[in-house]
């Protein structure tokens, strides 16, 4: 196939704090129905479904989609850490691009518990063994600090040593995140905050404070991927958004051999995935108007600016202080509020990012609309590891 697969419809439920959501299958079914309704496509038209979740049991995808119809289609359950939702989208796009199907559904959800993310297993090897070995060598372990905060807090500390930004740089990301989320009715944290409040919030690890860490969240999101030919035959092309480029990468030697926390938390995976996605799309980062990137902790937004090519290496502080990461600047990053403020229900995150970019490119984002948005990027990282970068265009 020479024509790009198209996203015909997207949907998501409002994210909530852990413990306040509907059951996972109800959220997932609602998001799937919303995406199908947005596309104007019946579930009976879907030929394959890829369903992502991190915390769940075996065929949770079937449990979520059976209420929409017992059509007998392949339903594939996907788990790829925090990159699960966009991995489901990658597989749906691949199925359509190969010509195997004309219509595929990507769905992601998560029903999370309060508190720091932790594995439910203590009788088997952990999934981040190679990363943990590197972390132990580079910075050691703090038995009292959450593991994810040690990863990204350590990366932030390395960034500060390497480039020497002002102490408030990371806090400014949280302030921007809340300001954007105030325009998004689907976000969890919509109240504004200040640099002073962010820095004064309880310490977590290194210079990370609580307001610089994403919260455990519940939610669901979905996307309907179709072939261009199908969209043309059904009269859907006018509202479709093309998947112009997409790449999924895993860790290379540099993630661990460089002895770098920045590389370890996904900067190298991000850089390689972005380069591949840009090449497929035939555009560069300077041609993007809107980006939804993986800001699970404030340092990762800073690191991702540079890995995605939005600014030069070491140039993130100038990028932020010049306002080039928000409305009126060069590229609006995380207009939804991002993981920090919209929330981070692991399996849903990548598809929620995708939904936001689709709404932006259609001009349907309401108060948070980025003027003139024609090309956008979605970036989703899971340690262990996986990274998906998707370039979307109209």
C-alpha positions as CSV (number, residue, x, y, z in Angstrom):
1,X,0.0,0.0,0.0
2,X,1.3,3.5,-0.9
3,X,-1.4,5.5,0.9
4,X,-1.1,6.1,4.6
5,X,-3.5,4.5,7.1
6,X,-6.0,7.0,8.4
7,X,-7.5,7.6,11.9
8,X,-11.2,7.9,11.3
9,X,-12.3,8.3,14.9
10,X,-11.1,8.8,18.4
11,X,-12.7,8.7,21.8
12,X,-11.7,8.9,25.5
13,X,-13.4,9.0,28.9
14,X,-12.5,11.7,31.4
15,X,-9.6,10.6,33.4
16,X,-10.0,10.3,37.2
17,X,-7.9,9.9,40.3
18,X,-7.3,6.3,41.3
19,X,-10.3,4.7,43.0
20,X,-12.9,7.0,41.6
21,X,-13.5,5.5,38.2
22,X,-15.9,3.1,36.7
23,X,-14.7,-0.5,36.3
24,X,-12.0,-1.0,33.6
25,X,-14.4,-2.8,31.2
26,X,-17.0,-0.1,31.4
27,X,-14.5,2.7,30.8
28,X,-13.0,0.7,27.9
29,X,-16.3,0.0,26.2
30,X,-17.3,3.7,26.6
31,X,-14.1,4.9,24.9
32,X,-14.5,2.3,22.1
33,X,-18.1,3.3,21.4
34,X,-17.0,7.0,21.4
35,X,-14.3,6.3,18.8
36,X,-16.6,4.3,16.6
37,X,-19.3,7.0,16.8
38,X,-16.8,9.6,16.0
39,X,-15.8,7.6,12.9
40,X,-19.4,6.8,11.9
41,X,-18.4,3.2,11.8
42,X,-20.3,0.2,13.3
43,X,-18.5,-2.2,15.5
44,X,-19.5,-4.9,13.0
45,X,-17.1,-3.3,10.5
46,X,-14.1,-3.7,12.7
47,X,-11.9,-6.6,11.5
48,X,-9.2,-6.7,14.2
49,X,-8.9,-5.1,17.7
50,X,-5.7,-4.4,19.7
51,X,-6.4,-3.7,23.4
52,X,-3.8,-2.4,25.7
53,X,-3.5,-2.5,29.5
54,X,-0.7,-2.9,32.0
55,X,-2.5,-3.9,35.2
56,X,-5.0,-6.6,34.3
57,X,-5.8,-10.2,33.7
58,X,-5.3,-12.2,30.4
59,X,-8.3,-11.5,28.2
60,X,-9.4,-8.2,29.6
61,X,-9.7,-6.9,26.0
62,X,-12.4,-9.4,25.3
63,X,-14.2,-8.5,28.5
64,X,-14.2,-4.9,27.4
65,X,-15.3,-5.4,23.8
66,X,-17.8,-8.3,24.0
67,X,-20.5,-5.8,25.1
68,X,-20.1,-4.1,21.7
69,X,-20.8,-7.3,19.8
70,X,-19.8,-11.0,19.6
71,X,-18.4,-10.6,16.1
72,X,-15.7,-13.3,16.5
73,X,-12.8,-11.0,15.3
74,X,-9.3,-11.4,16.5
75,X,-8.8,-9.4,19.8
76,X,-5.2,-9.1,20.7
77,X,-4.2,-8.1,24.3
78,X,-1.2,-5.8,24.4
79,X,1.2,-4.9,27.3
80,X,4.2,-2.7,26.7
81,X,4.6,-0.8,29.9
82,X,3.7,2.9,29.7
83,X,3.9,2.7,25.9
84,X,1.1,0.2,25.8
85,X,-1.6,2.4,24.3
86,X,0.5,3.6,21.4
87,X,1.8,0.1,20.9
88,X,-1.8,-1.0,20.3
89,X,-2.1,1.8,17.8
90,X,1.2,0.7,16.2
91,X,-0.2,-2.8,15.7
92,X,-3.6,-1.5,14.4
93,X,-1.8,0.8,11.9
94,X,0.5,-2.0,10.8
95,X,-2.5,-4.4,10.2
96,X,-4.1,-1.7,8.0
97,X,-0.9,-0.7,6.2
98,X,-0.2,-4.3,5.3
99,X,-3.5,-4.6,3.6
100,X,-4.7,-7.5,5.9
101,X,-7.6,-5.4,7.1
102,X,-9.4,-2.2,6.2
103,X,-10.6,-1.4,9.7
104,X,-8.8,-1.9,13.0
105,X,-9.6,-0.7,16.5
106,X,-6.9,0.3,19.0
107,X,-8.1,0.6,22.6
108,X,-6.3,1.2,25.9
109,X,-7.4,1.5,29.5
110,X,-6.2,1.3,33.0
111,X,-7.8,1.0,36.4
112,X,-5.0,1.9,38.8
113,X,-4.6,1.9,42.6
114,X,-3.4,4.8,44.7
115,X,0.2,5.2,45.6
116,X,3.5,4.6,43.7
117,X,3.5,2.2,40.8
118,X,4.8,-1.3,41.9
119,X,4.9,-4.8,40.5
120,X,2.4,-7.2,42.0
121,X,4.9,-10.0,41.7
122,X,7.7,-10.9,44.2
123,X,8.4,-14.5,43.2
124,X,10.2,-13.9,39.9
125,X,12.8,-11.6,38.2
126,X,11.7,-8.0,37.6
127,X,11.2,-6.6,34.2
128,X,13.8,-3.8,34.4
129,X,16.8,-5.9,35.4
130,X,19.3,-4.4,32.9
131,X,18.1,-0.8,33.7
132,X,18.2,-1.4,37.4
133,X,21.7,-2.7,37.3
134,X,22.9,0.4,35.4
135,X,21.0,2.7,37.9
136,X,22.6,0.9,40.9
137,X,26.0,1.4,39.4
138,X,25.4,5.1,38.4
139,X,23.5,6.4,41.4
140,X,22.7,3.6,43.8
141,X,19.3,2.9,45.3
142,X,17.2,4.8,47.8
143,X,15.0,2.2,49.6
144,X,12.5,4.9,50.6
145,X,11.9,6.6,47.3
146,X,9.5,5.4,44.5
147,X,11.4,3.5,41.8
148,X,10.1,5.5,38.9
149,X,11.0,8.8,40.6
150,X,14.5,7.5,41.1
151,X,14.8,6.8,37.4
152,X,13.5,10.2,36.2
153,X,14.8,12.2,39.2
154,X,18.2,10.8,38.5
155,X,17.9,11.8,34.8
156,X,16.9,15.3,35.9
157,X,19.9,15.5,38.2
158,X,22.2,14.4,35.4
159,X,20.7,17.1,33.1
160,X,21.3,19.7,35.7
161,X,25.0,18.7,36.1
162,X,25.5,18.5,32.3
163,X,23.8,21.8,31.3
164,X,23.4,23.8,34.5
165,X,19.9,25.2,34.1
166,X,18.3,27.4,36.7
167,X,16.7,25.5,39.6
168,X,13.2,26.5,38.5
169,X,13.3,25.0,35.0
170,X,11.6,21.7,35.8
171,X,9.0,23.5,38.0
172,X,8.0,25.7,35.0
173,X,6.9,22.5,33.2
174,X,4.4,21.8,35.9
175,X,3.1,25.4,35.8
176,X,2.7,25.2,32.0
177,X,1.0,21.8,32.3
178,X,-1.6,23.1,34.7
179,X,-2.3,26.2,32.6
180,X,-3.0,24.0,29.5
181,X,-5.1,21.5,31.5
182,X,-7.3,24.4,32.7
183,X,-8.7,24.4,29.2
184,X,-9.3,20.6,29.0
185,X,-12.5,19.3,30.7
186,X,-11.1,15.7,30.4
187,X,-8.1,16.4,32.6
188,X,-7.8,15.5,36.3
189,X,-5.8,18.5,37.6
190,X,-7.1,21.8,36.2
191,X,-6.2,24.2,39.0
192,X,-3.3,26.6,38.3
193,X,-0.1,26.5,40.2
194,X,3.0,28.6,40.6
195,X,6.8,27.8,40.4
196,X,6.9,28.6,44.2
197,X,4.1,26.1,44.9
198,X,5.7,23.4,42.8
199,X,9.1,23.8,44.5
200,X,7.5,23.9,47.9
201,X,5.5,20.7,47.5
202,X,6.7,17.6,49.3
203,X,10.0,16.2,48.1
204,X,10.1,12.8,46.3
205,X,13.6,12.2,45.0
206,X,16.6,14.4,44.2
207,X,15.0,17.8,43.2
208,X,11.7,16.2,42.2
209,X,8.7,17.3,44.2
210,X,5.2,15.9,44.2
211,X,3.8,18.5,41.8
212,X,6.5,17.3,39.3
213,X,5.3,13.7,39.2
214,X,2.3,12.3,37.3
215,X,-0.5,10.8,39.5
216,X,-1.9,7.3,39.3
217,X,-5.0,7.7,37.1
218,X,-7.9,5.7,35.7
219,X,-9.2,6.1,32.2
220,X,-9.6,4.7,28.7
221,X,-9.1,5.9,25.1
222,X,-9.5,4.5,21.6
223,X,-8.8,5.1,17.9
224,X,-10.3,3.6,14.8
225,X,-7.7,3.1,12.0
226,X,-8.8,2.6,8.4
227,X,-7.3,2.3,5.0
228,X,-7.4,5.3,2.8
229,X,-9.4,3.3,0.2
230,X,-12.0,2.3,2.8
231,X,-12.3,5.9,4.0
232,X,-12.7,7.1,0.4
233,X,-15.4,4.5,-0.3
234,X,-17.3,5.4,2.9
235,X,-17.0,9.1,2.4
236,X,-14.9,9.5,5.6
237,X,-11.7,11.1,4.2
238,X,-12.8,14.7,5.1
239,X,-12.5,14.1,8.8
240,X,-9.6,11.6,8.7
241,X,-6.1,12.3,10.0
242,X,-3.3,10.4,8.3
243,X,-0.7,8.4,10.3
244,X,2.1,10.0,8.2
245,X,4.9,8.2,10.1
246,X,5.2,5.9,13.1
247,X,8.0,4.0,14.7
248,X,8.3,1.7,17.7
249,X,11.8,1.2,19.2
250,X,13.2,-0.7,22.1
251,X,16.5,-0.2,24.1
252,X,19.8,-0.3,22.3
253,X,23.2,-0.7,23.9
254,X,23.4,3.1,24.5
255,X,20.5,3.0,26.9
256,X,22.7,1.1,29.4
257,X,26.3,1.2,28.3
258,X,26.6,5.0,28.3
259,X,26.2,5.0,32.1
260,X,23.6,7.8,31.6
261,X,20.3,8.1,33.4
262,X,19.1,10.3,30.5
263,X,19.7,7.5,28.0
264,X,18.3,5.0,30.5
265,X,14.9,6.6,30.8
266,X,14.4,6.6,27.0
267,X,16.1,9.5,25.3
268,X,18.0,7.2,23.0
269,X,14.8,5.2,22.1
270,X,13.0,8.5,21.6
271,X,15.6,9.9,19.3
272,X,15.7,6.8,17.1
273,X,11.9,6.5,16.9
274,X,11.5,10.2,16.1
275,X,14.1,10.0,13.3
276,X,12.3,7.1,11.7
277,X,8.8,8.7,12.0
278,X,10.0,12.0,10.6
279,X,11.6,10.1,7.6
280,X,8.4,8.2,6.9
281,X,6.3,11.4,7.1
282,X,8.8,13.4,5.0
283,X,8.8,16.3,7.5
284,X,11.1,17.5,10.3
285,X,10.4,18.8,13.8
286,X,10.3,22.4,12.6
287,X,7.1,21.6,10.6
288,X,5.1,20.5,13.7
289,X,2.6,22.8,15.3
290,X,1.5,20.6,18.2
291,X,3.1,17.8,20.3
292,X,1.8,15.4,23.0
293,X,4.9,14.0,24.7
294,X,5.5,11.7,27.6
295,X,5.9,14.1,30.6
296,X,5.5,11.4,33.4
297,X,8.0,13.5,35.4
298,X,9.0,17.1,34.6
299,X,12.6,16.1,33.7
300,X,11.3,13.8,31.0
301,X,9.6,16.7,29.2
302,X,12.8,18.6,29.1
303,X,14.8,15.6,27.9
304,X,12.1,14.8,25.3
305,X,12.2,18.3,23.8
306,X,15.8,17.6,22.8
307,X,15.4,13.9,21.8
308,X,12.5,14.8,19.6
309,X,14.5,17.6,17.9
310,X,12.2,20.4,19.1
311,X,15.3,22.2,20.3
312,X,19.0,21.6,20.2
313,X,20.8,19.5,22.8
314,X,21.2,21.6,25.9
315,X,18.7,24.2,24.5
316,X,15.6,23.2,26.5
317,X,16.0,26.1,29.0
318,X,16.0,28.7,26.3
319,X,13.1,26.9,24.6
320,X,11.1,27.1,27.8
321,X,12.0,30.6,28.8
322,X,11.3,32.0,25.3
323,X,7.8,30.4,25.5
324,X,8.4,28.3,22.5
325,X,6.7,25.3,24.2
326,X,3.3,26.9,24.6
327,X,0.7,29.1,22.8
328,X,2.2,31.9,20.8
329,X,5.5,30.0,20.6
330,X,7.0,27.7,18.0
331,X,5.2,24.4,19.0
332,X,2.5,23.9,21.6
333,X,3.6,20.9,23.8
334,X,0.9,19.0,25.7
335,X,-2.1,21.2,25.1
336,X,-4.1,18.6,26.9
337,X,-2.2,19.1,30.2
338,X,-0.1,16.0,29.5
339,X,0.5,13.2,31.9
340,X,1.3,15.6,34.7
341,X,-2.2,17.2,34.7
342,X,-4.5,15.3,32.4
343,X,-3.3,12.0,34.1
344,X,-1.5,8.8,33.2
345,X,-3.6,5.7,33.1
346,X,-0.8,3.5,31.7
347,X,-2.6,1.6,29.0
348,X,-4.7,4.5,27.9
349,X,-2.0,7.2,27.7
350,X,-0.7,6.8,24.2
351,X,-4.2,6.7,22.7
352,X,-5.3,9.7,24.7
353,X,-2.3,11.6,23.3
354,X,-3.4,10.5,19.8
355,X,-7.0,11.6,20.4
356,X,-5.7,15.1,21.4
357,X,-3.6,15.4,18.3
358,X,-6.5,14.3,16.1
359,X,-8.8,16.9,17.7
360,X,-6.2,19.6,17.2
361,X,-5.6,18.7,13.6
362,X,-9.4,18.7,12.9
363,X,-9.8,22.1,14.7
364,X,-12.0,20.5,17.3
365,X,-10.0,21.2,20.5
366,X,-12.2,24.0,21.7
367,X,-10.5,26.5,24.1
368,X,-7.2,24.8,23.8
369,X,-7.1,24.8,20.0
370,X,-3.7,25.4,18.5
371,X,-4.2,27.8,15.6
372,X,-3.3,26.5,12.2
373,X,-2.4,23.0,13.4
374,X,-1.7,20.8,10.4
375,X,0.9,18.4,11.6
376,X,1.4,16.9,15.1
377,X,3.4,14.3,17.0
378,X,2.6,11.8,19.7
379,X,5.4,10.4,21.9
380,X,5.0,7.6,24.5
381,X,7.7,5.9,26.5
382,X,7.7,2.7,28.6
383,X,10.7,1.7,30.6
384,X,11.8,-1.9,30.1
385,X,11.6,-0.7,27.4
386,X,9.6,0.7,24.4
387,X,9.0,4.0,22.7
388,X,6.4,5.0,20.1
389,X,6.6,8.2,18.1
390,X,3.7,8.9,15.7
391,X,3.5,11.8,13.2
392,X,-0.1,12.7,12.3
393,X,-1.0,15.1,9.5
394,X,-3.9,16.4,7.5
